[in-house]
Amino acid sequence: MQPKSTVIELFPYRYMKYTYQSLAQSLGIYHYYRENKYPTTYSKEILRLVPNAQYCMQHLRCRGYARSADVLIYDDDLHYIISLMKVYLI
């Protein structure tokens, strides 16, 4: 990727991986991310008991369970992505 490129990551509910954030910063790449606001399936509802993504990421079973969920793009996520595109298209 070239400098000033943009990466947008969408994560499942209660899963947030910051791995590329520092890499992107060192390469001069813009990095944005969002976590799904809700579990995407009924079987993942138990994740609502977890206080936040940072807590879940510290526990191997929680992290693996959250990671296996689907990611859905809601209207507000789409608006967020479009708003970032407008910034760089101008």
N, C-alpha and C positions, 0 to 999 in steps of 0.2 A: 504494500500500500504506500501511496505517496503521502508526504507531509500534507496536513490539512484535510486528509480524508476523514470520513466519519464512520464510526461503528456504533450501531445501536443494538443492544442485547435485551431480549425479553426473557425473563426467568419465570419458572413455576412459582406458585405460592409457597412461601417460607424457604425459598432457595435463592441464594444470592452469591455469586462467585465473583470476586474482585480481581482475579488473576490478570486480566488484560488491561486493567486500569493503569497500572504503573508502566507496563510495556507501551501502551498507547501514548502515554505522556512523554516517555523518553524518545519516541519516534515522531513526536509532533502531530499525533493523530487525535482527533476529537472522539471521546468515548462517552457514551450515554447508556444508561440501563434502567430498566423498570422491572418490578416484580408484579406478577398477577396479584390483584387485590383479594381474590377469593380462590378457594379450591375449585378446580375445574371438573371434578367428578365427586360423586357421593362417597366413594371409598377414600377420598383424600380429606374429607371433612374433619377427621381426627386431628389434622394439622392445626386446626383453629385453637387447640389447647396449648400449642407452642407459642410462647410470648412474642417471638420475632425471628427473622431469618438468621440473625447472628447467633442466637441460641441454638437453632436447629443445625447450623453449619458446624458447630462444635461437637455434635454427637453423630457418630458414623451412621447409625440406623436411621435417625431422623433425616439426615442429609440424603442418604440413598433413597429413602421413601419419597421425600419431596422432589428429588431430582427425576424420579420416574413418572412424574405427572406431565400431562399435556400443558402446553401454553396456549392460551386463548388471547386474541387481540380484541379488546373491547373498544368501543367508540372513543373513549378518552385516551387510550393508548395510540390509536390511529391519529387523533388530533395532535398528540404530543410529537409523534414522528413527523407529521406534516409541518408542524411548527418549526421543528429543527431543520427540515428541508428548506423552508422559506428563508431561514437565516443565511444559509449557504448558497442559495440560488440568486440572491440579490446582488 
